[in-house]
Amino acid sequence: MPQKSTTVGVVTIPGNIPGLYAQKVLDVVSRHGGDISGFWQQSRLLRQLPENSLLAEVELTYDEYQEFVEDILDRFEISGLGLRIGRRFRASDFGILGYAMLSARNLEFALRLAERYQLLWGGGTRLTTRFYIGEKHAIWEESSRLPPGQLQRFQLEEATAQFLTTKELLAEPDKLRLTKVEFAFPAPEYLAMFEETFHCPVEFNRPHTRITFPKSILDAELGAANELAQGICEEQCRKLLRVLENRGGLTEKIRIIILNSPGRVPPLQDVANELNMSVRTVRRKLKAEGTNYKEIFTDIRMKVAKQYLLETGLSIKEIGYLLSYSEVANFQRAFKNWYATTPNEMRTAYLGRH
């Protein structure tokens, strides 16, 4: 259930997403003629908002946000929705982190802040950001933990278009000219929108989703650079990050470790080592939180399985293999135990509705 947030633009629980993201989605849908009032009455997320709370004033679990976006994509046909939403973000939408970036001494420092504190704006779990500098170019890279499909495409479009908020940081915004943008998904029908958004060559079916731009721009002066303000804002970011890292509970920390280990089943011993705990301590603390490692891992595994099933054309056998099941029968049995229906039955019902 959505929770009232005590901070604007950043989250207080690891893996959560600021409600502002969902508000941006509704704003874009409304601008394109979508019936928001009707959707509001039918959306489970919107009906669960705390009393007297605006959507932008809450934070959502990633699963809540994902279900919300899936509902939007099913109900409204708006090409390039992720791009349209990403372009509407401003640095101030990221709360105290946005102000730390605005007051940074140059562009490189601002981007380092965004990377370092990505957990604050909902990154670092289902979507991980990496910033690095080559010999002549700088690269901003986005890695999705979602399976291929329209939801992953939405996520990567939105995140990559958000990068354009960095232009407003510069004293001379037109100095930031992108060299190339790459996406790790097939080219969609609305190609012109990508060129209109990024004003540079755009490539698809690439190994990574990333933005490449000249290294020389990193030293560019920012329009609101202020060393004192930047220091104050970053100190607040540090405090929020410490709270975030300590507040999520062991269950959420383990979920993050598993999500950052795609394609394999991390043994409990490996997870315990990463947490600097003994296996016995991990089991004891999880029991106190009302769960266990197998249950956490199975929950993630089945959610990913459902996404592969509904978002891709992969066969049941291929999905089972991707989720590290040695036999397709084992995968089908686990899926039915979790969802009370077989993978084929769920896919057939979904296709029948769409």
Contacts in CASP RR format, 6 or more apart in sequence:
PFRMAT RR
TARGET T0000
AUTHOR 0000-0000-0000
METHOD contacts of the structure
MODEL  1
MPQKSTTVGVVTIPGNIPGLYAQKVLDVVSRHGGDISGFWQQSRLLRQLP
ENSLLAEVELTYDEYQEFVEDILDRFEISGLGLRIGRRFRASDFGILGYA
MLSARNLEFALRLAERYQLLWGGGTRLTTRFYIGEKHAIWEESSRLPPGQ
LQRFQLEEATAQFLTTKELLAEPDKLRLTKVEFAFPAPEYLAMFEETFHC
PVEFNRPHTRITFPKSILDAELGAANELAQGICEEQCRKLLRVLENRGGL
TEKIRIIILNSPGRVPPLQDVANELNMSVRTVRRKLKAEGTNYKEIFTDI
RMKVAKQYLLETGLSIKEIGYLLSYSEVANFQRAFKNWYATTPNEMRTAY
LGRH
1 48 0 8 1.000
1 64 0 8 1.000
2 19 0 8 1.000
2 45 0 8 1.000
2 48 0 8 1.000
2 49 0 8 1.000
2 50 0 8 1.000
2 53 0 8 1.000
2 55 0 8 1.000
2 58 0 8 1.000
2 59 0 8 1.000
2 60 0 8 1.000
2 64 0 8 1.000
3 13 0 8 1.000
3 16 0 8 1.000
3 50 0 8 1.000
3 58 0 8 1.000
3 59 0 8 1.000
4 50 0 8 1.000
4 53 0 8 1.000
4 57 0 8 1.000
4 58 0 8 1.000
5 11 0 8 1.000
5 12 0 8 1.000
5 18 0 8 1.000
5 19 0 8 1.000
5 57 0 8 1.000
5 58 0 8 1.000
5 59 0 8 1.000
6 12 0 8 1.000
7 95 0 8 1.000
7 96 0 8 1.000
7 240 0 8 1.000
8 57 0 8 1.000
8 95 0 8 1.000
9 18 0 8 1.000
9 20 0 8 1.000
9 93 0 8 1.000
9 94 0 8 1.000
9 95 0 8 1.000
9 97 0 8 1.000
9 121 0 8 1.000
10 18 0 8 1.000
10 94 0 8 1.000
10 95 0 8 1.000
10 96 0 8 1.000
10 97 0 8 1.000
10 120 0 8 1.000
10 121 0 8 1.000
10 240 0 8 1.000
11 17 0 8 1.000
11 18 0 8 1.000
11 59 0 8 1.000
11 119 0 8 1.000
11 120 0 8 1.000
11 121 0 8 1.000
11 122 0 8 1.000
11 244 0 8 1.000
12 59 0 8 1.000
12 240 0 8 1.000
12 243 0 8 1.000
12 244 0 8 1.000
12 247 0 8 1.000
13 59 0 8 1.000
13 61 0 8 1.000
13 244 0 8 1.000
13 247 0 8 1.000
13 248 0 8 1.000
13 252 0 8 1.000
14 119 0 8 1.000
14 125 0 8 1.000
14 244 0 8 1.000
14 245 0 8 1.000
14 247 0 8 1.000
14 248 0 8 1.000
14 252 0 8 1.000
14 253 0 8 1.000
14 256 0 8 1.000
15 61 0 8 1.000
15 62 0 8 1.000
15 119 0 8 1.000
15 122 0 8 1.000
15 123 0 8 1.000
15 124 0 8 1.000
15 125 0 8 1.000
15 126 0 8 1.000
15 252 0 8 1.000
15 255 0 8 1.000
15 256 0 8 1.000
16 59 0 8 1.000
16 60 0 8 1.000
16 61 0 8 1.000
16 62 0 8 1.000
16 122 0 8 1.000
17 59 0 8 1.000
17 60 0 8 1.000
17 61 0 8 1.000
17 62 0 8 1.000
17 64 0 8 1.000
17 65 0 8 1.000
17 122 0 8 1.000
18 56 0 8 1.000
18 59 0 8 1.000
18 60 0 8 1.000
18 121 0 8 1.000
18 122 0 8 1.000
19 55 0 8 1.000
19 56 0 8 1.000
19 57 0 8 1.000
19 58 0 8 1.000
19 59 0 8 1.000
19 60 0 8 1.000
19 65 0 8 1.000
20 55 0 8 1.000
20 56 0 8 1.000
20 93 0 8 1.000
21 60 0 8 1.000
21 65 0 8 1.000
21 85 0 8 1.000
22 45 0 8 1.000
22 55 0 8 1.000
22 60 0 8 1.000
22 65 0 8 1.000
22 68 0 8 1.000
23 54 0 8 1.000
23 55 0 8 1.000
23 56 0 8 1.000
24 85 0 8 1.000
24 86 0 8 1.000
24 88 0 8 1.000
24 89 0 8 1.000
25 68 0 8 1.000
25 69 0 8 1.000
25 72 0 8 1.000
25 81 0 8 1.000
25 85 0 8 1.000
26 36 0 8 1.000
26 39 0 8 1.000
26 55 0 8 1.000
27 88 0 8 1.000
28 78 0 8 1.000
28 81 0 8 1.000
28 84 0 8 1.000
28 85 0 8 1.000
28 88 0 8 1.000
29 36 0 8 1.000
29 39 0 8 1.000
29 72 0 8 1.000
29 76 0 8 1.000
29 78 0 8 1.000
29 81 0 8 1.000
30 36 0 8 1.000
32 76 0 8 1.000
32 78 0 8 1.000
32 84 0 8 1.000
34 76 0 8 1.000
39 46 0 8 1.000
39 71 0 8 1.000
39 72 0 8 1.000
39 75 0 8 1.000
40 46 0 8 1.000
40 47 0 8 1.000
41 47 0 8 1.000
42 71 0 8 1.000
43 68 0 8 1.000
43 71 0 8 1.000
44 67 0 8 1.000
45 60 0 8 1.000
45 64 0 8 1.000
45 67 0 8 1.000
45 68 0 8 1.000
45 71 0 8 1.000
46 55 0 8 1.000
46 68 0 8 1.000
49 55 0 8 1.000
49 58 0 8 1.000
50 58 0 8 1.000
60 68 0 8 1.000
62 122 0 8 1.000
62 125 0 8 1.000
62 126 0 8 1.000
63 303 0 8 1.000
66 126 0 8 1.000
66 151 0 8 1.000
69 151 0 8 1.000
69 154 0 8 1.000
70 151 0 8 1.000
72 81 0 8 1.000
73 81 0 8 1.000
73 150 0 8 1.000
73 151 0 8 1.000
73 154 0 8 1.000
74 354 0 8 1.000
78 84 0 8 1.000
79 188 0 8 1.000
79 189 0 8 1.000
79 190 0 8 1.000
79 193 0 8 1.000
80 157 0 8 1.000
80 188 0 8 1.000
80 190 0 8 1.000
80 193 0 8 1.000
81 154 0 8 1.000
81 157 0 8 1.000
82 154 0 8 1.000
82 157 0 8 1.000
82 158 0 8 1.000
82 161 0 8 1.000
83 157 0 8 1.000
83 158 0 8 1.000
83 161 0 8 1.000
83 193 0 8 1.000
83 194 0 8 1.000
83 197 0 8 1.000
84 161 0 8 1.000
85 158 0 8 1.000
85 161 0 8 1.000
86 157 0 8 1.000
86 158 0 8 1.000
86 159 0 8 1.000
86 161 0 8 1.000
86 162 0 8 1.000
86 164 0 8 1.000
87 161 0 8 1.000
87 164 0 8 1.000
87 197 0 8 1.000
89 161 0 8 1.000
89 162 0 8 1.000
89 165 0 8 1.000
90 165 0 8 1.000
90 168 0 8 1.000
91 98 0 8 1.000
91 99 0 8 1.000
91 101 0 8 1.000
91 102 0 8 1.000
91 165 0 8 1.000
91 166 0 8 1.000
91 168 0 8 1.000
91 169 0 8 1.000
92 98 0 8 1.000
92 99 0 8 1.000
92 102 0 8 1.000
93 165 0 8 1.000
94 101 0 8 1.000
94 114 0 8 1.000
94 120 0 8 1.000
94 121 0 8 1.000
96 233 0 8 1.000
96 236 0 8 1.000
96 237 0 8 1.000
96 240 0 8 1.000
97 113 0 8 1.000
97 114 0 8 1.000
97 117 0 8 1.000
97 120 0 8 1.000
97 121 0 8 1.000
97 233 0 8 1.000
97 237 0 8 1.000
98 233 0 8 1.000
99 229 0 8 1.000
99 233 0 8 1.000
100 113 0 8 1.000
100 117 0 8 1.000
100 230 0 8 1.000
100 231 0 8 1.000
100 233 0 8 1.000
100 234 0 8 1.000
100 236 0 8 1.000
100 237 0 8 1.000
101 110 0 8 1.000
101 113 0 8 1.000
101 114 0 8 1.000
101 169 0 8 1.000
102 110 0 8 1.000
102 169 0 8 1.000
102 222 0 8 1.000
102 223 0 8 1.000
102 224 0 8 1.000
103 222 0 8 1.000
103 224 0 8 1.000
103 225 0 8 1.000
103 226 0 8 1.000
103 227 0 8 1.000
103 229 0 8 1.000
103 230 0 8 1.000
103 231 0 8 1.000
103 233 0 8 1.000
104 110 0 8 1.000
104 113 0 8 1.000
104 169 0 8 1.000
104 222 0 8 1.000
104 225 0 8 1.000
104 230 0 8 1.000
105 221 0 8 1.000
105 222 0 8 1.000
105 225 0 8 1.000
105 227 0 8 1.000
105 230 0 8 1.000
106 218 0 8 1.000
106 219 0 8 1.000
106 220 0 8 1.000
106 221 0 8 1.000
106 222 0 8 1.000
106 225 0 8 1.000
107 166 0 8 1.000
107 169 0 8 1.000
107 170 0 8 1.000
107 176 0 8 1.000
107 217 0 8 1.000
107 218 0 8 1.000
107 219 0 8 1.000
107 220 0 8 1.000
107 222 0 8 1.000
108 133 0 8 1.000
108 138 0 8 1.000
108 218 0 8 1.000
108 219 0 8 1.000
110 166 0 8 1.000
110 169 0 8 1.000
110 222 0 8 1.000
111 131 0 8 1.000
111 138 0 8 1.000
111 140 0 8 1.000
111 166 0 8 1.000
111 218 0 8 1.000
112 131 0 8 1.000
113 234 0 8 1.000
113 237 0 8 1.000
114 121 0 8 1.000
114 129 0 8 1.000
114 131 0 8 1.000
115 129 0 8 1.000
115 130 0 8 1.000
115 131 0 8 1.000
117 237 0 8 1.000
117 240 0 8 1.000
117 241 0 8 1.000
118 124 0 8 1.000
118 128 0 8 1.000
118 129 0 8 1.000
119 125 0 8 1.000
119 241 0 8 1.000
119 244 0 8 1.000
119 245 0 8 1.000
120 237 0 8 1.000
120 240 0 8 1.000
120 241 0 8 1.000
120 244 0 8 1.000
123 129 0 8 1.000
124 256 0 8 1.000
124 260 0 8 1.000
125 145 0 8 1.000
125 255 0 8 1.000
125 256 0 8 1.000
125 259 0 8 1.000
125 260 0 8 1.000
126 144 0 8 1.000
126 145 0 8 1.000
126 146 0 8 1.000
126 155 0 8 1.000
126 259 0 8 1.000
127 142 0 8 1.000
127 143 0 8 1.000
127 144 0 8 1.000
127 145 0 8 1.000
127 155 0 8 1.000
127 159 0 8 1.000
128 142 0 8 1.000
128 143 0 8 1.000
128 145 0 8 1.000
128 260 0 8 1.000
129 140 0 8 1.000
129 141 0 8 1.000
129 142 0 8 1.000
129 143 0 8 1.000
129 159 0 8 1.000
130 140 0 8 1.000
130 141 0 8 1.000
130 143 0 8 1.000
131 138 0 8 1.000
131 139 0 8 1.000
131 140 0 8 1.000
131 141 0 8 1.000
132 138 0 8 1.000
132 139 0 8 1.000
132 141 0 8 1.000
133 139 0 8 1.000
133 215 0 8 1.000
133 218 0 8 1.000
134 215 0 8 1.000
135 215 0 8 1.000
136 214 0 8 1.000
136 215 0 8 1.000
137 179 0 8 1.000
137 212 0 8 1.000
137 213 0 8 1.000
137 214 0 8 1.000
137 215 0 8 1.000
138 212 0 8 1.000
138 213 0 8 1.000
138 214 0 8 1.000
138 215 0 8 1.000
138 217 0 8 1.000
138 218 0 8 1.000
139 210 0 8 1.000
139 211 0 8 1.000
139 212 0 8 1.000
140 163 0 8 1.000
140 210 0 8 1.000
140 211 0 8 1.000
140 213 0 8 1.000
141 208 0 8 1.000
141 209 0 8 1.000
141 210 0 8 1.000
141 211 0 8 1.000
142 156 0 8 1.000
142 159 0 8 1.000
142 160 0 8 1.000
142 209 0 8 1.000
142 210 0 8 1.000
143 208 0 8 1.000
143 209 0 8 1.000
144 152 0 8 1.000
144 155 0 8 1.000
144 156 0 8 1.000
144 184 0 8 1.000
144 209 0 8 1.000
145 259 0 8 1.000
145 260 0 8 1.000
145 262 0 8 1.000
146 152 0 8 1.000
146 155 0 8 1.000
146 307 0 8 1.000
147 304 0 8 1.000
147 307 0 8 1.000
147 308 0 8 1.000
147 311 0 8 1.000
147 312 0 8 1.000
147 322 0 8 1.000
148 185 0 8 1.000
148 311 0 8 1.000
148 312 0 8 1.000
149 185 0 8 1.000
149 311 0 8 1.000
149 312 0 8 1.000
150 311 0 8 1.000
151 307 0 8 1.000
151 311 0 8 1.000
152 185 0 8 1.000
152 311 0 8 1.000
153 185 0 8 1.000
153 188 0 8 1.000
156 183 0 8 1.000
156 184 0 8 1.000
156 185 0 8 1.000
156 209 0 8 1.000
157 183 0 8 1.000
159 209 0 8 1.000
160 181 0 8 1.000
160 183 0 8 1.000
160 209 0 8 1.000
160 211 0 8 1.000
161 197 0 8 1.000
163 211 0 8 1.000
164 197 0 8 1.000
164 198 0 8 1.000
166 176 0 8 1.000
167 173 0 8 1.000
167 176 0 8 1.000
169 222 0 8 1.000
169 223 0 8 1.000
169 224 0 8 1.000
170 176 0 8 1.000
170 220 0 8 1.000
170 221 0 8 1.000
170 222 0 8 1.000
170 223 0 8 1.000
171 220 0 8 1.000
171 221 0 8 1.000
171 222 0 8 1.000
171 223 0 8 1.000
171 225 0 8 1.000
172 220 0 8 1.000
175 217 0 8 1.000
175 220 0 8 1.000
176 213 0 8 1.000
176 217 0 8 1.000
176 220 0 8 1.000
177 199 0 8 1.000
177 200 0 8 1.000
177 213 0 8 1.000
177 214 0 8 1.000
177 217 0 8 1.000
178 198 0 8 1.000
178 199 0 8 1.000
178 200 0 8 1.000
178 211 0 8 1.000
178 212 0 8 1.000
178 213 0 8 1.000
179 200 0 8 1.000
179 201 0 8 1.000
179 212 0 8 1.000
179 213 0 8 1.000
179 214 0 8 1.000
180 200 0 8 1.000
180 201 0 8 1.000
180 202 0 8 1.000
180 203 0 8 1.000
180 211 0 8 1.000
180 212 0 8 1.000
181 194 0 8 1.000
181 198 0 8 1.000
181 200 0 8 1.000
181 201 0 8 1.000
181 202 0 8 1.000
181 203 0 8 1.000
181 210 0 8 1.000
181 211 0 8 1.000
181 212 0 8 1.000
182 202 0 8 1.000
182 203 0 8 1.000
182 204 0 8 1.000
182 206 0 8 1.000
182 208 0 8 1.000
182 209 0 8 1.000
182 210 0 8 1.000
182 212 0 8 1.000
183 202 0 8 1.000
183 203 0 8 1.000
183 204 0 8 1.000
183 205 0 8 1.000
183 206 0 8 1.000
183 209 0 8 1.000
184 205 0 8 1.000
184 206 0 8 1.000
184 207 0 8 1.000
184 208 0 8 1.000
184 209 0 8 1.000
185 204 0 8 1.000
185 205 0 8 1.000
185 209 0 8 1.000
186 204 0 8 1.000
186 205 0 8 1.000
187 204 0 8 1.000
187 205 0 8 1.000
191 202 0 8 1.000
194 202 0 8 1.000
195 202 0 8 1.000
198 211 0 8 1.000
249 289 0 8 1.000
250 275 0 8 1.000
250 282 0 8 1.000
250 285 0 8 1.000
250 286 0 8 1.000
250 289 0 8 1.000
251 286 0 8 1.000
251 289 0 8 1.000
251 291 0 8 1.000
251 296 0 8 1.000
253 275 0 8 1.000
254 271 0 8 1.000
254 275 0 8 1.000
254 282 0 8 1.000
254 286 0 8 1.000
254 293 0 8 1.000
254 296 0 8 1.000
255 296 0 8 1.000
255 300 0 8 1.000
257 266 0 8 1.000
257 271 0 8 1.000
257 274 0 8 1.000
257 275 0 8 1.000
258 266 0 8 1.000
258 271 0 8 1.000
258 296 0 8 1.000
258 297 0 8 1.000
258 300 0 8 1.000
259 300 0 8 1.000
263 322 0 8 1.000
263 323 0 8 1.000
263 324 0 8 1.000
264 324 0 8 1.000
265 297 0 8 1.000
265 324 0 8 1.000
268 279 0 8 1.000
268 282 0 8 1.000
268 283 0 8 1.000
268 293 0 8 1.000
269 279 0 8 1.000
271 282 0 8 1.000
271 293 0 8 1.000
272 278 0 8 1.000
272 279 0 8 1.000
272 281 0 8 1.000
272 282 0 8 1.000
275 282 0 8 1.000
277 285 0 8 1.000
282 293 0 8 1.000
283 292 0 8 1.000
283 293 0 8 1.000
286 292 0 8 1.000
286 293 0 8 1.000
286 296 0 8 1.000
298 334 0 8 1.000
298 338 0 8 1.000
301 323 0 8 1.000
301 334 0 8 1.000
302 334 0 8 1.000
302 335 0 8 1.000
302 338 0 8 1.000
302 339 0 8 1.000
304 323 0 8 1.000
305 319 0 8 1.000
305 320 0 8 1.000
305 323 0 8 1.000
305 331 0 8 1.000
305 335 0 8 1.000
305 343 0 8 1.000
306 339 0 8 1.000
306 346 0 8 1.000
308 314 0 8 1.000
308 319 0 8 1.000
308 322 0 8 1.000
308 323 0 8 1.000
309 316 0 8 1.000
309 319 0 8 1.000
309 343 0 8 1.000
309 346 0 8 1.000
309 347 0 8 1.000
309 350 0 8 1.000
310 346 0 8 1.000
310 347 0 8 1.000
310 350 0 8 1.000
312 319 0 8 1.000
314 322 0 8 1.000
316 328 0 8 1.000
316 331 0 8 1.000
316 332 0 8 1.000
316 343 0 8 1.000
316 344 0 8 1.000
317 328 0 8 1.000
319 331 0 8 1.000
319 343 0 8 1.000
320 328 0 8 1.000
320 331 0 8 1.000
323 331 0 8 1.000
325 331 0 8 1.000
325 334 0 8 1.000
331 343 0 8 1.000
332 342 0 8 1.000
332 343 0 8 1.000
335 342 0 8 1.000
335 343 0 8 1.000
336 342 0 8 1.000
339 346 0 8 1.000
341 349 0 8 1.000
END
